[in-house]
Structures are given as C-alpha cells and as structure tokens.
C-alpha cells in the first residue's frame, strides 16, 4: 500500500513529467527515506503496480501516456520521454466517490446510530451525518447518562 500511495501522489502531479524510470527512481527514493533498510524497487515492480492500478485491481484507473521533452545532462542532448499520469486532474485512488449503494448504507447506519443518545463516541459522527444530509432522529430508543462519583 505504501508503494501505491507514493505512486498515487506522483501520478496525480501536474507539475512533473514522470517517465517509468522517473517513477521507479522516485518510489525507491521515498521508500528508502521511510524504511532505511529497504533496497528500493525495480522497474518491473512499478510496471506491475501500474498494470494493477489500470486493469486488475479495484481501482480501474485511467492512466494517460504522453510525450514530454527531456534533457540528458551527461550526453548534453534533448529527447522526448514517455510519461504517465492520471488522465483526470485531481484524481486519486484514495478519494473515490461513494456509490449510490454505499451512500444509502451509510445513511441508514447513521440514522440507526442517531437513535442512541448520550454516547460520547457518537458525537464525532455529527459532521458526517450533516454532510450526508441525514436528519437527526427525534425518536431516541436508548439514552445513556453518566454518573459522577
């Protein structure tokens, strides 16, 4: 998941043109920063990760392949490199919208939890309830009170 999080950040960027080699190098660098004992990743690993993101996993991401100008400092020569990024700007595999079914189930769960009164841990759900437009249920089934000694 750490590699996917790093790749997600890199493929979301509209400020850099990352080729497959650039992605491999950047993922290896960031993994080495997080886990000093790691040896990084190879290009084939990144290729498989991108294939999984596009075709096999639950994400089915639309990745755009495009050409961008590059420059080789050692050879002092310009070239065109093949780059990758998400086709939709601002897309992230970690910011997927809820499906209609997921939203319905979440609304129902919040409505049910709204029938309990006095549980301190349920106060945090208030923002989620308001964001989904779930009305506060006036009919409380169970009420909890705190006794101070």
C-alpha positions in Angstrom: 0.0 0.0 0.0 2.9 2.3 0.7 4.1 2.0 -3.0 0.5 2.7 -4.2 0.3 5.8 -2.0 3.6 7.1 -3.4 2.6 6.2 -7.0 -0.8 7.9 -6.4 0.9 11.1 -5.4 3.3 11.0 -8.3 0.6 10.2 -10.9 -1.6 12.9 -9.6 1.0 15.6 -10.1 0.5 18.0 -13.0 3.8 19.8 -12.2 6.2 17.0 -13.1 6.5 14.7 -16.1 7.3 11.3 -14.7 8.5 8.5 -17.1 8.5 4.9 -15.9 12.2 5.3 -15.0 11.4 8.5 -13.1 8.6 6.8 -11.2 10.8 3.9 -10.3 13.6 6.2 -9.0 11.2 8.4 -7.0 9.4 5.4 -5.4 12.7 3.9 -4.5 13.9 7.2 -3.0 10.8 7.7 -0.9 10.7 4.1 0.3 14.4 4.4 1.3 13.6 7.6 3.2 10.8 5.8 5.1 12.5 2.5 5.5 16.3 2.8 5.5 16.8 -1.0 5.4 14.9 -1.3 2.1 16.7 -1.7 -1.2 14.1 0.1 -3.2 12.1 -1.2 -6.2 12.9 -2.2 -9.7 11.2 -1.0 -12.8 9.3 -4.3 -13.3 7.7 -3.8 -9.9 6.4 -0.3 -10.9 5.2 -1.7 -14.2 3.2 -4.4 -12.4 1.8 -1.8 -9.9 0.6 0.5 -12.8 -0.9 -2.5 -14.6 -2.7 -3.5 -11.4 -4.0 0.1 -10.9 -5.3 0.2 -14.5 -6.6 -3.3 -15.2 -6.7 -5.8 -12.3 -7.4 -4.1 -9.0 -10.5 -2.5 -7.6 -9.4 1.0 -9.0 -9.6 0.6 -12.8 -7.7 3.9 -13.2 -7.5 5.7 -16.5 -3.7 6.5 -16.9 -2.6 8.8 -19.7 0.6 8.2 -21.6 2.1 11.2 -23.2 5.4 12.6 -24.6 7.3 15.4 -22.8 10.7 16.9 -23.6 13.6 15.7 -21.5 17.3 16.5 -21.3 20.2 14.2 -20.7 22.9 16.1 -18.8 25.6 13.5 -19.4 25.1 13.4 -23.1 24.0 17.1 -23.3 21.2 16.1 -25.6 17.4 16.8 -25.7 15.0 13.9 -26.2 11.3 13.1 -25.9 10.3 10.8 -23.0 7.2 8.8 -22.5 5.4 10.0 -19.3 2.5 8.7 -17.2 -0.2 10.5 -15.1 -3.8 10.2 -14.3 -6.0 11.3 -17.2 -8.3 13.2 -14.8 -6.7 16.1 -13.0 -7.1 15.9 -9.2 -7.9 12.2 -9.3 -6.7 9.9 -6.5 -7.3 6.3 -5.7 -7.8 7.4 -2.1 -10.5 9.9 -2.9 -13.1 7.8 -4.6 -16.7 8.9 -4.5 -19.2 6.8 -2.8 -21.5 4.7 -5.0 -25.3 5.1 -4.5 -25.4 1.8 -2.6 -22.6 2.8 -0.3 -24.2 6.2 0.4 -27.5 4.6 1.1 -26.0 2.1 3.5 -24.0 4.9 5.3 -27.2 7.0 5.6 -29.1 4.0 7.1 -26.3 3.3 9.6 -26.1 6.9 10.7 -29.9 7.0 11.0 -29.8 4.0 13.2 -26.9 5.3 15.3 -28.8 8.6 15.7 -31.4 6.7 17.8 -28.9 6.4 20.6 -28.5 9.4 22.9 -25.7 10.2 25.3 -22.8 8.1 23.9 -19.7 10.4 23.8 -18.1 8.4 20.9 -21.0 9.1 18.6 -20.6 12.9 18.8 -17.9 12.6 16.1 -20.4 11.2 13.6 -22.3 14.5 13.7 -20.2 16.1 10.9 -20.7 13.0 8.7 -24.4 13.0 9.4 -24.7 16.6 8.4 -22.5 16.2 5.3 -24.8 13.4 4.0 -28.0 15.3 4.9 -29.2 12.7 7.3 -31.9 14.2 9.6 -31.5 13.8 13.3 -33.9 11.2 14.5 -36.1 12.8 17.2 -37.2 9.4 18.5 -34.5 8.1 20.8 -34.6 4.4 21.6 -31.8 4.2 24.2 -30.5 7.0 26.3 -27.3 6.8 28.3 -26.3 9.0 31.3 -23.1 9.4 33.2 -23.0 9.2 36.9 -20.3 11.2 38.6 -19.0 9.8 41.9 
